[in-house]
Every structure is written in structure tokens, then in C-alpha cells.
């Protein structure tokens, strides 16, 4: 479950369908988030990989904890209901 006022960060790329789906899901459920586009930013992508241990996007962090990608986010939001 994600708290209503959680600090959410999402690392994305411009061509990632799951990134768009994750952002839409967050917006639909009223969550605010900070987006980090790693499409053309190798430094930011490397930092994301160091934090999450993963190369793929989206990578989503809730209150500083890596939760994974779109499917993990959807599961956490489903638990909210």
C-alpha cells in the first residue's frame, strides 16, 4: 500500500510504454510524483541503476525505497482499495 502523501520518484524514458502507464496510474489515483527522464542522460541512468540494481525503466521509488516497475506499482495501488 502507498500512503497518500508518499514521496514518489519515477525514472522513465520517452519510448517506454510501461513508463506512460505507470504515470497514468499514479495520476488516476491522485498521487503526485517526481519524474526523472533518463532517455538521454547517462549519468541519471547510472544513478538509477545504482539505487535500484536494475537497468530497465520505469524504476519507481516510494519514500526512498525501490519498489520495481509498473507491475509492482499496480499491485501496491490495488492493495490500497
Gaussian input, Z-matrix of N, CA and C with variables (Angstrom, degrees):
# hf/3-21g

backbone

0 1
 N
 C     1     B1
 C     2     B2     1     A1
 N     3     B3     2     A2     1     D1
 C     4     B4     3     A3     2     D2
 C     5     B5     4     A4     3     D3
 N     6     B6     5     A5     4     D4
 C     7     B7     6     A6     5     D5
 C     8     B8     7     A7     6     D6
 N     9     B9     8     A8     7     D7
 C    10    B10     9     A9     8     D8
 C    11    B11    10    A10     9     D9
 N    12    B12    11    A11    10    D10
 C    13    B13    12    A12    11    D11
 C    14    B14    13    A13    12    D12
 N    15    B15    14    A14    13    D13
 C    16    B16    15    A15    14    D14
 C    17    B17    16    A16    15    D15
 N    18    B18    17    A17    16    D16
 C    19    B19    18    A18    17    D17
 C    20    B20    19    A19    18    D18
 N    21    B21    20    A20    19    D19
 C    22    B22    21    A21    20    D20
 C    23    B23    22    A22    21    D21
 N    24    B24    23    A23    22    D22
 C    25    B25    24    A24    23    D23
 C    26    B26    25    A25    24    D24
 N    27    B27    26    A26    25    D25
 C    28    B28    27    A27    26    D26
 C    29    B29    28    A28    27    D27
 N    30    B30    29    A29    28    D28
 C    31    B31    30    A30    29    D29
 C    32    B32    31    A31    30    D30
 N    33    B33    32    A32    31    D31
 C    34    B34    33    A33    32    D32
 C    35    B35    34    A34    33    D33
 N    36    B36    35    A35    34    D34
 C    37    B37    36    A36    35    D35
 C    38    B38    37    A37    36    D36
 N    39    B39    38    A38    37    D37
 C    40    B40    39    A39    38    D38
 C    41    B41    40    A40    39    D39
 N    42    B42    41    A41    40    D40
 C    43    B43    42    A42    41    D41
 C    44    B44    43    A43    42    D42
 N    45    B45    44    A44    43    D43
 C    46    B46    45    A45    44    D44
 C    47    B47    46    A46    45    D45
 N    48    B48    47    A47    46    D46
 C    49    B49    48    A48    47    D47
 C    50    B50    49    A49    48    D48
 N    51    B51    50    A50    49    D49
 C    52    B52    51    A51    50    D50
 C    53    B53    52    A52    51    D51
 N    54    B54    53    A53    52    D52
 C    55    B55    54    A54    53    D53
 C    56    B56    55    A55    54    D54
 N    57    B57    56    A56    55    D55
 C    58    B58    57    A57    56    D56
 C    59    B59    58    A58    57    D57
 N    60    B60    59    A59    58    D58
 C    61    B61    60    A60    59    D59
 C    62    B62    61    A61    60    D60
 N    63    B63    62    A62    61    D61
 C    64    B64    63    A63    62    D62
 C    65    B65    64    A64    63    D63
 N    66    B66    65    A65    64    D64
 C    67    B67    66    A66    65    D65
 C    68    B68    67    A67    66    D66
 N    69    B69    68    A68    67    D67
 C    70    B70    69    A69    68    D68
 C    71    B71    70    A70    69    D69
 N    72    B72    71    A71    70    D70
 C    73    B73    72    A72    71    D71
 C    74    B74    73    A73    72    D72
 N    75    B75    74    A74    73    D73
 C    76    B76    75    A75    74    D74
 C    77    B77    76    A76    75    D75
 N    78    B78    77    A77    76    D76
 C    79    B79    78    A78    77    D77
 C    80    B80    79    A79    78    D78
 N    81    B81    80    A80    79    D79
 C    82    B82    81    A81    80    D80
 C    83    B83    82    A82    81    D81
 N    84    B84    83    A83    82    D82
 C    85    B85    84    A84    83    D83
 C    86    B86    85    A85    84    D84
 N    87    B87    86    A86    85    D85
 C    88    B88    87    A87    86    D86
 C    89    B89    88    A88    87    D87
 N    90    B90    89    A89    88    D88
 C    91    B91    90    A90    89    D89
 C    92    B92    91    A91    90    D90
 N    93    B93    92    A92    91    D91
 C    94    B94    93    A93    92    D92
 C    95    B95    94    A94    93    D93
 N    96    B96    95    A95    94    D94
 C    97    B97    96    A96    95    D95
 C    98    B98    97    A97    96    D96
 N    99    B99    98    A98    97    D97
 C   100   B100    99    A99    98    D98
 C   101   B101   100   A100    99    D99
 N   102   B102   101   A101   100   D100
 C   103   B103   102   A102   101   D101
 C   104   B104   103   A103   102   D102
 N   105   B105   104   A104   103   D103
 C   106   B106   105   A105   104   D104
 C   107   B107   106   A106   105   D105
 N   108   B108   107   A107   106   D106
 C   109   B109   108   A108   107   D107
 C   110   B110   109   A109   108   D108
 N   111   B111   110   A110   109   D109
 C   112   B112   111   A111   110   D110
 C   113   B113   112   A112   111   D111
 N   114   B114   113   A113   112   D112
 C   115   B115   114   A114   113   D113
 C   116   B116   115   A115   114   D114
 N   117   B117   116   A116   115   D115
 C   118   B118   117   A117   116   D116
 C   119   B119   118   A118   117   D117
 N   120   B120   119   A119   118   D118
 C   121   B121   120   A120   119   D119
 C   122   B122   121   A121   120   D120
 N   123   B123   122   A122   121   D121
 C   124   B124   123   A123   122   D122
 C   125   B125   124   A124   123   D123
 N   126   B126   125   A125   124   D124
 C   127   B127   126   A126   125   D125
 C   128   B128   127   A127   126   D126
 N   129   B129   128   A128   127   D127
 C   130   B130   129   A129   128   D128
 C   131   B131   130   A130   129   D129
 N   132   B132   131   A131   130   D130
 C   133   B133   132   A132   131   D131
 C   134   B134   133   A133   132   D132
 N   135   B135   134   A134   133   D133
 C   136   B136   135   A135   134   D134
 C   137   B137   136   A136   135   D135
 N   138   B138   137   A137   136   D136
 C   139   B139   138   A138   137   D137
 C   140   B140   139   A139   138   D138
 N   141   B141   140   A140   139   D139
 C   142   B142   141   A141   140   D140
 C   143   B143   142   A142   141   D141
 N   144   B144   143   A143   142   D142
 C   145   B145   144   A144   143   D143
 C   146   B146   145   A145   144   D144
 N   147   B147   146   A146   145   D145
 C   148   B148   147   A147   146   D146
 C   149   B149   148   A148   147   D147
 N   150   B150   149   A149   148   D148
 C   151   B151   150   A150   149   D149
 C   152   B152   151   A151   150   D150
 N   153   B153   152   A152   151   D151
 C   154   B154   153   A153   152   D152
 C   155   B155   154   A154   153   D153
 N   156   B156   155   A155   154   D154
 C   157   B157   156   A156   155   D155
 C   158   B158   157   A157   156   D156
 N   159   B159   158   A158   157   D157
 C   160   B160   159   A159   158   D158
 C   161   B161   160   A160   159   D159
 N   162   B162   161   A161   160   D160
 C   163   B163   162   A162   161   D161
 C   164   B164   163   A163   162   D162
 N   165   B165   164   A164   163   D163
 C   166   B166   165   A165   164   D164
 C   167   B167   166   A166   165   D165
 N   168   B168   167   A167   166   D166
 C   169   B169   168   A168   167   D167
 C   170   B170   169   A169   168   D168
 N   171   B171   170   A170   169   D169
 C   172   B172   171   A171   170   D170
 C   173   B173   172   A172   171   D171
 N   174   B174   173   A173   172   D172
 C   175   B175   174   A174   173   D173
 C   176   B176   175   A175   174   D174
 N   177   B177   176   A176   175   D175
 C   178   B178   177   A177   176   D176
 C   179   B179   178   A178   177   D177
 N   180   B180   179   A179   178   D178
 C   181   B181   180   A180   179   D179
 C   182   B182   181   A181   180   D180
 N   183   B183   182   A182   181   D181
 C   184   B184   183   A183   182   D182
 C   185   B185   184   A184   183   D183
 N   186   B186   185   A185   184   D184
 C   187   B187   186   A186   185   D185
 C   188   B188   187   A187   186   D186
 N   189   B189   188   A188   187   D187
 C   190   B190   189   A189   188   D188
 C   191   B191   190   A190   189   D189
 N   192   B192   191   A191   190   D190
 C   193   B193   192   A192   191   D191
 C   194   B194   193   A193   192   D192
 N   195   B195   194   A194   193   D193
 C   196   B196   195   A195   194   D194
 C   197   B197   196   A196   195   D195
 N   198   B198   197   A197   196   D196
 C   199   B199   198   A198   197   D197
 C   200   B200   199   A199   198   D198
 N   201   B201   200   A200   199   D199
 C   202   B202   201   A201   200   D200
 C   203   B203   202   A202   201   D201
 N   204   B204   203   A203   202   D202
 C   205   B205   204   A204   203   D203
 C   206   B206   205   A205   204   D204
 N   207   B207   206   A206   205   D205
 C   208   B208   207   A207   206   D206
 C   209   B209   208   A208   207   D207
 N   210   B210   209   A209   208   D208
 C   211   B211   210   A210   209   D209
 C   212   B212   211   A211   210   D210
 N   213   B213   212   A212   211   D211
 C   214   B214   213   A213   212   D212
 C   215   B215   214   A214   213   D213
 N   216   B216   215   A215   214   D214
 C   217   B217   216   A216   215   D215
 C   218   B218   217   A217   216   D216
 N   219   B219   218   A218   217   D217
 C   220   B220   219   A219   218   D218
 C   221   B221   220   A220   219   D219
 N   222   B222   221   A221   220   D220
 C   223   B223   222   A222   221   D221
 C   224   B224   223   A223   222   D222
 N   225   B225   224   A224   223   D223
 C   226   B226   225   A225   224   D224
 C   227   B227   226   A226   225   D225
 N   228   B228   227   A227   226   D226
 C   229   B229   228   A228   227   D227
 C   230   B230   229   A229   228   D228
 N   231   B231   230   A230   229   D229
 C   232   B232   231   A231   230   D230
 C   233   B233   232   A232   231   D231
 N   234   B234   233   A233   232   D232
 C   235   B235   234   A234   233   D233
 C   236   B236   235   A235   234   D234
 N   237   B237   236   A236   235   D235
 C   238   B238   237   A237   236   D236
 C   239   B239   238   A238   237   D237
 N   240   B240   239   A239   238   D238
 C   241   B241   240   A240   239   D239
 C   242   B242   241   A241   240   D240

   B1=1.4524
   B2=1.5242
   B3=1.3075
   B4=1.4586
   B5=1.5217
   B6=1.3301
   B7=1.4590
   B8=1.5197
   B9=1.3034
   B10=1.4592
   B11=1.5245
   B12=1.3214
   B13=1.4654
   B14=1.5267
   B15=1.3172
   B16=1.4634
   B17=1.5241
   B18=1.3204
   B19=1.4658
   B20=1.5289
   B21=1.3220
   B22=1.4659
   B23=1.5227
   B24=1.3302
   B25=1.4667
   B26=1.5244
   B27=1.3213
   B28=1.4611
   B29=1.5303
   B30=1.3199
   B31=1.4694
   B32=1.5230
   B33=1.3226
   B34=1.4576
   B35=1.5266
   B36=1.3333
   B37=1.4644
   B38=1.5239
   B39=1.3076
   B40=1.4717
   B41=1.5230
   B42=1.3115
   B43=1.4590
   B44=1.5263
   B45=1.3051
   B46=1.4631
   B47=1.5292
   B48=1.3221
   B49=1.4507
   B50=1.5228
   B51=1.3297
   B52=1.4616
   B53=1.5276
   B54=1.3245
   B55=1.4755
   B56=1.5291
   B57=1.3274
   B58=1.4617
   B59=1.5256
   B60=1.3273
   B61=1.4598
   B62=1.5317
   B63=1.3188
   B64=1.4690
   B65=1.5233
   B66=1.3199
   B67=1.4680
   B68=1.5241
   B69=1.3225
   B70=1.4650
   B71=1.5328
   B72=1.3081
   B73=1.4592
   B74=1.5317
   B75=1.3254
   B76=1.4659
   B77=1.5275
   B78=1.3134
   B79=1.4701
   B80=1.5263
   B81=1.3231
   B82=1.4584
   B83=1.5287
   B84=1.3153
   B85=1.4670
   B86=1.5253
   B87=1.3277
   B88=1.4540
   B89=1.5103
   B90=1.3189
   B91=1.4618
   B92=1.5323
   B93=1.3082
   B94=1.4544
   B95=1.5299
   B96=1.3193
   B97=1.4631
   B98=1.5151
   B99=1.3116
   B100=1.4586
   B101=1.5201
   B102=1.3245
   B103=1.4649
   B104=1.5143
   B105=1.3341
   B106=1.4636
   B107=1.5241
   B108=1.3199
   B109=1.4615
   B110=1.5264
   B111=1.3311
   B112=1.4638
   B113=1.5271
   B114=1.3215
   B115=1.4653
   B116=1.5236
   B117=1.3000
   B118=1.4649
   B119=1.5295
   B120=1.3144
   B121=1.4634
   B122=1.5327
   B123=1.3367
   B124=1.4638
   B125=1.5312
   B126=1.3143
   B127=1.4669
   B128=1.5236
   B129=1.3182
   B130=1.4636
   B131=1.5370
   B132=1.3395
   B133=1.4718
   B134=1.5285
   B135=1.3143
   B136=1.4664
   B137=1.5232
   B138=1.3232
   B139=1.4612
   B140=1.5348
   B141=1.3279
   B142=1.4639
   B143=1.5253
   B144=1.3305
   B145=1.4590
   B146=1.5216
   B147=1.3231
   B148=1.4633
   B149=1.5270
   B150=1.3129
   B151=1.4649
   B152=1.5264
   B153=1.3326
   B154=1.4678
   B155=1.5224
   B156=1.3368
   B157=1.4578
   B158=1.5210
   B159=1.3387
   B160=1.4633
   B161=1.5169
   B162=1.3366
   B163=1.4666
   B164=1.5285
   B165=1.3134
   B166=1.4595
   B167=1.5278
   B168=1.3283
   B169=1.4553
   B170=1.5247
   B171=1.2963
   B172=1.4492
   B173=1.5258
   B174=1.3104
   B175=1.4539
   B176=1.5171
   B177=1.3158
   B178=1.4581
   B179=1.5218
   B180=1.3207
   B181=1.4553
   B182=1.5190
   B183=1.3215
   B184=1.4565
   B185=1.5241
   B186=1.3164
   B187=1.4666
   B188=1.5332
   B189=1.3306
   B190=1.4577
   B191=1.5153
   B192=1.3230
   B193=1.4618
   B194=1.5295
   B195=1.3377
   B196=1.4620
   B197=1.5234
   B198=1.3450
   B199=1.4668
   B200=1.5189
   B201=1.3276
   B202=1.4595
   B203=1.5125
   B204=1.3274
   B205=1.4560
   B206=1.5143
   B207=1.3237
   B208=1.4607
   B209=1.5263
   B210=1.3231
   B211=1.4653
   B212=1.5246
   B213=1.3185
   B214=1.4623
   B215=1.5273
   B216=1.3324
   B217=1.4666
   B218=1.5232
   B219=1.3123
   B220=1.4687
   B221=1.5293
   B222=1.3148
   B223=1.4651
   B224=1.5337
   B225=1.3128
   B226=1.4616
   B227=1.5283
   B228=1.3080
   B229=1.4642
   B230=1.5275
   B231=1.3196
   B232=1.4675
   B233=1.5237
   B234=1.3369
   B235=1.4685
   B236=1.5313
   B237=1.3191
   B238=1.4595
   B239=1.5212
   B240=1.3149
   B241=1.4830
   B242=1.5102
   A1=109.11
   A2=117.19
   A3=122.93
   A4=108.39
   A5=115.71
   A6=119.73
   A7=110.50
   A8=115.68
   A9=122.15
   A10=113.06
   A11=117.48
   A12=121.40
   A13=112.83
   A14=117.56
   A15=122.11
   A16=111.33
   A17=115.55
   A18=121.59
   A19=107.20
   A20=116.11
   A21=121.40
   A22=109.15
   A23=115.46
   A24=121.70
   A25=107.18
   A26=115.32
   A27=119.99
   A28=108.67
   A29=114.95
   A30=121.76
   A31=106.95
   A32=116.21
   A33=121.97
   A34=111.84
   A35=114.77
   A36=121.31
   A37=107.01
   A38=115.80
   A39=121.72
   A40=113.94
   A41=117.32
   A42=120.22
   A43=113.21
   A44=116.97
   A45=122.09
   A46=111.43
   A47=116.27
   A48=120.89
   A49=113.10
   A50=116.98
   A51=119.82
   A52=111.52
   A53=117.38
   A54=121.24
   A55=109.57
   A56=116.06
   A57=120.14
   A58=110.73
   A59=116.59
   A60=120.61
   A61=110.72
   A62=117.32
   A63=121.07
   A64=110.52
   A65=117.54
   A66=120.52
   A67=110.71
   A68=116.41
   A69=120.65
   A70=110.67
   A71=116.73
   A72=121.68
   A73=110.74
   A74=116.05
   A75=119.89
   A76=110.96
   A77=116.16
   A78=120.17
   A79=111.31
   A80=116.62
   A81=121.64
   A82=111.53
   A83=115.92
   A84=120.54
   A85=112.82
   A86=116.47
   A87=120.71
   A88=116.48
   A89=117.44
   A90=120.64
   A91=110.14
   A92=115.64
   A93=120.37
   A94=107.43
   A95=115.79
   A96=119.81
   A97=109.73
   A98=113.79
   A99=121.45
   A100=106.99
   A101=115.99
   A102=121.20
   A103=110.56
   A104=114.80
   A105=122.22
   A106=107.32
   A107=117.41
   A108=122.20
   A109=108.72
   A110=115.63
   A111=120.64
   A112=112.51
   A113=117.19
   A114=121.63
   A115=112.38
   A116=117.32
   A117=121.43
   A118=112.30
   A119=116.91
   A120=120.92
   A121=109.83
   A122=115.64
   A123=120.70
   A124=112.15
   A125=116.92
   A126=120.16
   A127=111.52
   A128=114.88
   A129=120.26
   A130=110.44
   A131=116.98
   A132=120.47
   A133=110.05
   A134=117.21
   A135=120.93
   A136=110.34
   A137=116.71
   A138=121.13
   A139=110.35
   A140=116.87
   A141=121.86
   A142=110.43
   A143=116.48
   A144=121.30
   A145=111.16
   A146=117.03
   A147=120.44
   A148=110.73
   A149=116.79
   A150=121.11
   A151=112.59
   A152=115.73
   A153=119.85
   A154=113.75
   A155=116.76
   A156=119.49
   A157=112.75
   A158=116.27
   A159=121.19
   A160=110.85
   A161=115.83
   A162=121.70
   A163=112.48
   A164=116.91
   A165=121.12
   A166=112.07
   A167=114.55
   A168=121.34
   A169=108.42
   A170=118.27
   A171=126.17
   A172=111.61
   A173=114.80
   A174=121.87
   A175=105.55
   A176=115.19
   A177=120.85
   A178=109.27
   A179=114.62
   A180=122.38
   A181=109.11
   A182=115.86
   A183=121.47
   A184=107.42
   A185=115.57
   A186=121.83
   A187=110.83
   A188=115.45
   A189=121.63
   A190=115.57
   A191=117.97
   A192=122.32
   A193=109.39
   A194=116.28
   A195=121.10
   A196=108.52
   A197=116.09
   A198=119.35
   A199=112.16
   A200=118.06
   A201=121.76
   A202=110.74
   A203=115.39
   A204=121.03
   A205=112.80
   A206=115.22
   A207=121.86
   A208=112.85
   A209=117.80
   A210=120.33
   A211=111.87
   A212=116.64
   A213=120.37
   A214=110.73
   A215=115.62
   A216=120.04
   A217=110.18
   A218=117.29
   A219=121.22
   A220=110.37
   A221=117.83
   A222=121.08
   A223=110.37
   A224=117.64
   A225=120.48
   A226=111.14
   A227=116.80
   A228=119.97
   A229=110.61
   A230=117.66
   A231=121.54
   A232=110.28
   A233=117.45
   A234=122.14
   A235=111.08
   A236=116.91
   A237=122.45
   A238=111.42
   A239=116.08
   A240=120.76
   A241=111.83
   D1=141.70
   D2=178.72
   D3=-107.23
   D4=125.94
   D5=177.75
   D6=-62.71
   D7=151.73
   D8=-178.24
   D9=-57.88
   D10=-38.02
   D11=-176.53
   D12=-105.17
   D13=24.26
   D14=-178.59
   D15=-63.10
   D16=146.99
   D17=173.31
   D18=-85.37
   D19=112.33
   D20=-175.90
   D21=-113.71
   D22=129.68
   D23=174.32
   D24=-122.46
   D25=140.32
   D26=179.91
   D27=-133.58
   D28=125.29
   D29=176.93
   D30=-95.34
   D31=126.95
   D32=-171.68
   D33=-133.50
   D34=171.96
   D35=166.69
   D36=-135.10
   D37=159.85
   D38=-173.48
   D39=-68.04
   D40=-23.40
   D41=-174.76
   D42=-105.88
   D43=14.65
   D44=-174.31
   D45=-98.26
   D46=111.41
   D47=178.76
   D48=-63.95
   D49=-38.21
   D50=178.22
   D51=-67.09
   D52=-28.61
   D53=176.23
   D54=-65.02
   D55=-46.89
   D56=178.39
   D57=-62.97
   D58=-40.07
   D59=-179.89
   D60=-65.65
   D61=-40.55
   D62=179.70
   D63=-65.30
   D64=-43.55
   D65=178.82
   D66=-63.89
   D67=-41.06
   D68=178.59
   D69=-63.09
   D70=-42.75
   D71=179.11
   D72=-61.03
   D73=-45.17
   D74=178.25
   D75=-61.67
   D76=-46.33
   D77=-178.89
   D78=-63.89
   D79=-42.06
   D80=-179.29
   D81=-60.13
   D82=-34.54
   D83=-178.23
   D84=-95.46
   D85=8.86
   D86=172.89
   D87=80.98
   D88=15.92
   D89=178.13
   D90=-86.68
   D91=142.34
   D92=170.73
   D93=-99.11
   D94=154.03
   D95=-177.36
   D96=-152.75
   D97=163.27
   D98=173.22
   D99=-108.84
   D100=127.24
   D101=-179.30
   D102=-101.59
   D103=138.01
   D104=175.26
   D105=-122.48
   D106=107.59
   D107=-179.88
   D108=-84.32
   D109=118.14
   D110=-178.07
   D111=-101.38
   D112=8.99
   D113=-174.81
   D114=-50.76
   D115=-52.12
   D116=-176.51
   D117=-117.55
   D118=18.77
   D119=-175.21
   D120=-121.96
   D121=91.26
   D122=-177.17
   D123=-62.66
   D124=-35.03
   D125=178.96
   D126=-63.81
   D127=-44.97
   D128=-179.80
   D129=-66.66
   D130=-38.54
   D131=177.96
   D132=-64.94
   D133=-42.39
   D134=178.47
   D135=-62.01
   D136=-42.82
   D137=178.49
   D138=-61.52
   D139=-44.01
   D140=177.23
   D141=-57.80
   D142=-43.66
   D143=-179.21
   D144=-65.85
   D145=-37.56
   D146=177.48
   D147=-65.29
   D148=-40.30
   D149=-178.81
   D150=-70.69
   D151=-42.00
   D152=-171.38
   D153=-100.06
   D154=-24.19
   D155=-173.85
   D156=78.19
   D157=11.50
   D158=-177.60
   D159=-129.19
   D160=154.32
   D161=-178.21
   D162=-99.15
   D163=-21.73
   D164=-171.78
   D165=-84.84
   D166=157.65
   D167=174.19
   D168=-117.06
   D169=153.13
   D170=0.84
   D171=-77.17
   D172=151.98
   D173=167.25
   D174=-117.45
   D175=126.23
   D176=-172.20
   D177=-119.00
   D178=135.72
   D179=179.55
   D180=-122.64
   D181=132.16
   D182=177.64
   D183=-119.31
   D184=118.73
   D185=-176.81
   D186=51.26
   D187=40.78
   D188=175.76
   D189=82.83
   D190=-0.34
   D191=-178.63
   D192=-104.71
   D193=127.47
   D194=178.10
   D195=-70.07
   D196=123.21
   D197=179.11
   D198=-105.29
   D199=-13.18
   D200=-178.54
   D201=114.61
   D202=-141.09
   D203=-174.96
   D204=-114.17
   D205=-150.56
   D206=-174.66
   D207=-58.89
   D208=-47.59
   D209=-175.87
   D210=-62.76
   D211=-39.68
   D212=178.54
   D213=-67.29
   D214=-38.98
   D215=176.90
   D216=-62.63
   D217=-47.35
   D218=-179.16
   D219=-59.75
   D220=-39.66
   D221=179.11
   D222=-65.09
   D223=-42.21
   D224=179.86
   D225=-66.01
   D226=-39.48
   D227=179.23
   D228=-69.58
   D229=-35.91
   D230=177.71
   D231=-63.62
   D232=-33.98
   D233=178.84
   D234=-67.63
   D235=-20.30
   D236=-177.89
   D237=-68.50
   D238=-29.71
   D239=-174.36
   D240=-73.03

